[in-house]
Amino acid sequence: MKTRHHVLIKSTCPVNGDTDFYDCFIYTINRILPCEEVADAVETLTRAPVYQEALTQQLADKLRCKVKTVGRHTAGKIPWGQIEALFVGGSDDFKEDMLVTCDILPQAKARGKWVHLGRCNSRSRLRLALRSDCDSVDGSSLSMFPRTWIPKFVGWIKELQQEVQDDDVLLCDLKWQLLAGPHLHAM
């Protein structure tokens, strides 16, 4: 029997001291964790400021199970006036989280900040970077195997740029149809 426990964790960001919230999913097989065991582990691990990745790993080790955390960061807590660029790193779940792609990245671009997406080693991650209007990416595959991966990335970029252009045309057409409304069909 597989069980999923969902816990909301409140922690302190070690970078700026702000309060962070994480949706934490704890997965067990053939056992249900007592609430006290989970609460004690979370309380112990969040006494001091902690990074999301460290919290996830330490919680998994302490509870002997699989743990996934999803950050609930908000762009309002980022000290925009103190930064020139935004580096998006961390876990795959964090980088693909809606709050990052639909809140933090657009706000960074609207403020004229350089946006960099780290660990971009696949076509899907490159698509995320392009769709999020990131200015730069990096990936270990590019530096470790440049002869193989750089030509592959160049091909992916060309394909994805065409995909974006095609989507822009469709979006423009859809907006035109919505603006025209029922009048279009009456003619």
N, C-alpha and C positions, 0 to 999 in steps of 0.2 A: 504494500500500500504506500503510495506516494502522498506526502502532505506538504502543503505550502502554507507557511505562516507569514502574515503581512504585519510589519511593524513600522510605525513612523518614528524616526530617530531625530532628535534635536541635538546638534553639535555646534562647536565653535570653529570657525575657519582659522587655521594657523597663519594665514597670510595677512588678513585684515581684521581679525577678531569679530567679524560679523557672525550672526547666528545662521547656521545652515540647517536645512531640513532634508532628510533622505527618506524615500520610500524604500524599505528594506524587505526583501523577500527571502525567506529561509526555507530551504527545501530539505525534507528528510524522507528516508525510506524506512518503512516498518517501525516507526516510532513517532510519537507526538511529544514535542518539547513542552515541559511545564512552563507556564507563564513566568514563574519566579526565576527560572534558569535563564530565560531570554532577558528579562528585565535586569537581572544582576549582571549579565555579560555586557549589555548595552551601557548600564550605569558605570561600570568599571572602565570601559573603553572610551567613554566620552567625558571623563573627568577633566582631561586636558584637551586642548585643541588637537584635532586629528584630521588628516586628509581622507577623502572618501575611499580611495583605493586601500589605504592602510586599515581603515575601519572595516571594510569588507573582508579583507584577508584575516584580520585578527578575530573577527566575529566567527568566521568559518572555522578557524583553528580551535577557538574556545568551545564552540558548540558541536564540533565534529560533523559538519554538514556543508552543503553548498549554499552560498549566500550571494545575492545580487542586490546591489543598491543603485537607486536612481536618484540623482540630485534634484533638488527643487530650488536651484539657484535662480535669482531674478536679476535682470539687468539693472534694476534700481540700486543694487548694493555694490555695483562695480564703480570704483573711483575713476570715472571716465576722464576727469581733468588731470589726473596724475599719470596717465598712460599714453603712449604713442601707438602701441600695437596690442593686438589681442592674440595670444597663442592659445589655440584650442587643442588640448591634449587630454590625457586620461583614458578611461575605459571606453570601449566601443559604445556601450550603452549610454554613457554620458555624452559623447560626441554626437550621437544620433538622437538624443532626447529632444522633444519638441520645444522645451524651454530654451535650449541652445540654438536650434535651427530656426525657430520662429520668434525668438525674443532677443537673445543676447547678440547673435551675429547681425541681424538687421539693425539693431541699435548701434553696434560698433560701426557699421558701414555708414549709417546716417550721420554719425559724428565724425566721419572722415578718418577713422582709424584703419591701420593696416591690419588685415586679418590673415592669420596663418593657421592651417590645419595640419597637425602632426600625425605621424604614422599613417600616411596615405599610401597604402600598398596594394590597392585593388581598384578595379574599374568602378565599383559601387561607391567606394570612398572618394574617388576622384569626381564622380558625379555629384556627391554631396558637397564637395568643395566648390565645384563649378556652380551648382544651383544656389549655394549660400553666398556666392560672390566673393569667395576667399581670394586673397591676393597671391598667396603662395602656399605650397605644400612641401612636405618632406616625407621620406620613407626609407627604411633601411634597405629595401630591395633595390632602390635607385643607386645607393652608394655602394652596396656590396656587389651587385651584378649589373653595372651600368650598360654593358654591351647588350645584354638581354632586355633589361627593363626600360631603359630610356626610349628605344624605338617603340616598344609596346605602349608606353605612356603617351608618346607623341601621337600614335594612331588612335588611342582612346580619346585624347583631347580633341582631335579632329572630328571623330564620331560624335562625341558629346556636345561639341559646339554646334554641329548640325542639328542634333536632337533639340537643343535649346532654341535654335532659330525656328525649327518646325513647330515647337510648342508655342513660341511667341506669335507665329502666324495664326495658329488655332485659337489662342487666347484673344487676339485682336478681333478675329472673326466672331467669336463667342460674345465679346463685349458689344460689337456692332449689332448682333442679333438681339441681345438683351435690351439695348437702347431703342432699337426699332420696335420691339414688342409686338403687340397684336396688329399694329398697322401694317407690318410687313406681310402678314398672311391675308389681309383684306384686299390687297392689290391683285 
